[in-house]
Amino acid sequence: MTEPRYPATAYSSGQGDPVPRHRRNPRRAYDREGREIRPMDLENAAQNGVRSIRAICPPPCRHEREVALSRFPSTMAVGDVGLYLRCSACGRKGPETEPMWPLR
C-alpha cells in the first residue's frame, strides 16, 4: 500500500451529518464520510487578495470574462457566482468560475 500524498491533517473535515451520494450537490465538496465541506465564500477570497472572479463559458464557446467581487454578496460561495451570470458571447447561463489569485 502506498503512503498518502498529504497527511490526514491536511484535509478539511466536513460539517453536519453525512449526505448520501444520490443527494449530494455537484457544486460542493464532501469529505470521506460524506459530510459537506464548507466552500470558500467571497469574503474569505477578498481577505486572501482576490479582487475578481474569472468566468469561463464551457465549450464550444470558451469565452472568458473577469467579474468584480463587489457585484455579489460577501456570503456567496465562489462556485455559486456562475449561477447568476450569462455569457455575453453565446448567451449560455452558468459559466464555471474560479478566483483570480493575485500574483506574488
C-alpha distance (Angstrom), angle and dihedral (degrees) to the residues before:
residue distance angle dihedral
M1 . . .
T2 3.79 . .
E3 3.77 125.1 .
P4 3.82 115.6 -105.3
R5 3.77 114.7 -100.0
Y6 3.81 92.8 -125.3
P7 3.81 129.9 25.4
A8 3.80 116.9 -100.0
T9 3.80 90.2 -110.0
A10 3.83 90.3 63.8
Y11 3.80 92.6 69.0
S12 3.80 123.2 84.3
S13 3.75 116.0 -120.1
G14 3.77 117.4 -132.2
Q15 3.76 129.5 -121.2
G16 3.78 131.4 -121.4
D17 3.76 130.1 1.2
P18 3.82 121.9 -22.5
V19 3.81 114.0 -89.7
P20 3.83 118.2 -138.5
R21 3.81 113.6 -117.1
H22 3.82 94.2 -113.1
R23 3.84 91.4 56.6
R24 3.84 98.2 46.7
N25 3.80 121.5 119.2
P26 3.82 110.3 -122.7
R27 3.85 89.6 -145.1
R28 3.82 91.8 62.0
A29 3.79 135.8 68.6
Y30 3.80 124.9 -127.1
D31 3.79 132.3 -160.0
R32 3.81 124.0 -126.6
E33 3.80 92.2 -85.0
G34 3.83 92.1 52.1
R35 3.81 98.5 -105.5
E36 3.81 116.7 141.7
I37 3.80 116.0 -106.0
R38 3.78 110.6 -140.1
P39 3.82 109.4 -110.8
M40 3.80 123.2 -130.1
D41 3.80 110.7 -91.1
L42 3.79 126.1 -149.1
E43 3.81 92.8 -104.9
N44 3.81 91.4 57.3
A45 3.80 90.4 45.4
A46 3.82 90.8 52.6
Q47 3.81 90.8 49.2
N48 3.81 87.6 56.2
G49 3.81 94.2 52.7
V50 3.80 101.8 -92.3
R51 3.82 112.3 140.3
S52 3.80 100.1 168.8
I53 3.80 143.9 22.6
R54 3.81 125.5 -129.3
A55 3.80 112.7 -133.7
I56 3.82 114.9 -160.2
C57 3.82 121.5 -169.6
P58 3.83 112.7 -140.5
P59 3.83 121.2 -111.9
P60 2.96 138.2 -40.2
C61 3.85 89.7 32.7
R62 3.86 100.6 38.9
H63 3.81 91.2 177.8
E64 3.83 113.1 164.9
R65 3.78 129.0 -155.7
E66 3.79 134.9 174.7
V67 3.84 113.6 -130.6
A68 3.83 124.6 -165.6
L69 3.82 117.1 -120.2
S70 3.79 91.2 -136.5
R71 3.83 90.9 75.1
F72 3.80 92.3 70.7
P73 3.83 137.1 53.5
S74 3.80 113.7 -90.4
T75 3.82 91.8 -124.7
M76 3.83 93.4 61.3
A77 3.82 117.4 108.8
V78 3.82 116.2 -115.7
G79 3.81 91.4 -122.6
D80 3.81 92.4 53.0
V81 3.82 94.9 58.0
G82 3.81 89.2 82.8
L83 3.80 90.6 62.2
Y84 3.82 88.7 69.6
L85 3.81 97.7 45.2
R86 3.80 133.5 84.6
C87 3.82 125.1 -162.0
S88 3.81 110.6 -107.0
A89 3.83 91.0 -151.6
C90 3.82 103.7 49.6
G91 3.83 104.1 7.8
R92 3.81 95.7 -121.8
K93 3.81 116.0 149.1
G94 3.79 127.4 -132.4
P95 3.80 109.8 32.3
E96 3.79 120.3 -171.3
T97 3.80 113.1 -95.5
E98 3.79 133.9 -153.7
P99 3.80 133.3 171.6
M100 3.81 118.4 -100.2
W101 3.81 98.6 -129.7
P102 3.82 115.2 -153.3
L103 3.79 117.8 -110.3
R104 3.80 112.3 -111.9
